[in-house]
Amino acid sequence: TPTALVQIMKDLRIRKETDPEAEFNNELANLRAKIDVVDNQIIELLGKRMQVADGIGQLKKQKNVAVLQSKRWNEILGKMVLEGEQKGLSEEFILKLFKAIHQESINHQEKIIKS
């Protein structure tokens, strides 16, 4: 409706792509460098986690145990949601993140079991 459009236009905030101020750019660069370090640590930790998952896959292969352990998965997911929420992370984010991590672990283990 025209009234809604007028309200949308009033609420619209045009933001600049960046700011030419040197102090802003220096602070932004420093914060981004910190993010880059954390991102690299995340990748390193995920790599280590997959190495552990590979070990689990080897053990499961030796003992003819199924890759998916639903009870364990549900315990982990519940625990991680609680821990994530305590750190200010949404349940939706934690669920997506750990589902992706879990799927990658399953992929690693299935590859080992099929080899």
N, C-alpha and C positions, 0 to 999 in steps of 0.2 A: 504494500500500500504506500501511497505518497507520504503519509505520516511516518511510517516505519523507515522509509528511505531518508527522510529528513533527519530522524534520530540517528541512523547509522552514519550519516555524513557528519553530524555534530560529534559523535563519539570517535570518529576516525582520527587516528594519530599517525601522521606521516613521520617516519623515523629516518634519520640519515644512515647512509651505508657505514660511515665511520666519522671520526672527528680529527681534525688536523692538529689538535693540541698535542705537543710532544709528551707531556706528562701522561696523558690518557694512553697514547700509543705505547709508551714504555711500560706502563702498568699492565696493559692488555697483553703485551708480548711476554711479560714475566708470568702472568697467570696462565697463558697458553702453554708456555714452556713447562709449567708445573703439571698441567693436564697431560702433556705429551709424556712426561716421566711416568705418571700414574697409568696411562694407557699402555705403555711398554711393560710396566709391572703386571698389569692385568693379563697381557698376552703371555708373559713368562709364566705366571701362575696357571693359566689355562693349559699351557704346554705341559707343565708338571702334573697337573691333574689328569691329563690324558695318558701320561706315562703310568700313573697309578692305575687308571682304568685298564690299560694294556695288561698290567700285572694281574688284575682281577680277571680279565678275559682269559689269560693263560691258566689260572687256577680253576676257573669254571670249566674250561675245556678239558683239563685233566680229570676233573671229577664229574663230567657230563651234567653240569648244572645249567639251568636256563639263564640266559642273559638278563632278562627282565625280572626283577625282584620287586613286585608291586608294593609289598608292605614296607620295605626299606625306602622305596621311592616316595611313598606318601609321608613317611616320617621325615625324610630330608626336606621335602617341599614345605611341610608345616613349620618345621624349625626355621627354615630360611625366610619364610614369609614373616615370622615373628621377629627374627633378627633384623631383617630389612626394614620393617616398620619402625623398629627402635632407632634406626639410622636415618629415618626420614624418607625412606623409599616406598613407593606405592606397591600394594599387593600385585597389581597388574604387571608392573615392571618386573618384580621378583619372579612371578610365575613365568613370564615370557623368557627371562634370562635363564632360569634354571631348567626350563623345558628344552631350550636350545642346547645348554651344556649337557643335559642328560641324554639328549638325542645323539650328540656327538660321541659321548661315552659309549652308548649302545652301538653306534656305527663302528667304533674302534673294536669293541668286544666281539661283535659279529664277524668282523673281518678276521680276527684271530681264530675264532671257533671254526670258521669255514676253511681255514688254511690247513 
